[in-house]
């Protein structure tokens, strides 16, 4: 038999949030998010796709105002976080960060570090 426990938001903040923040997963997630927030901005670029012009997500590098794709950030992060986390984790972090889907330190999909 499955039992459910219902807790209030204040109880959640006191009990669950500290437990979530203690693991390696969240330490790495916070580090990647901090890197994204410090060095990149979300922008939408008009890109010619075959015969049409479409809006596509892009990233602006704060250091030199250049516009890059998510693949470029992924390649850089794969090099920077080699051995710490896998490509699927980094893809999910970048996608969720761009679309604002990271809530309470949790990604929209359950992806392991490696």
Buried (B, 14 or more C-beta within 10 A) or exposed (E): EEEEEEEEEEEEEEEEEEEEBEEEBBEBBEBBBEBBEEBBEEEEBEEEEEEEEEEEBBBBBEEEEEEBBBEBBBBBBBEEBEEBBBEEBBBBBBBBBBEEEBEEEBBEEEBEBE
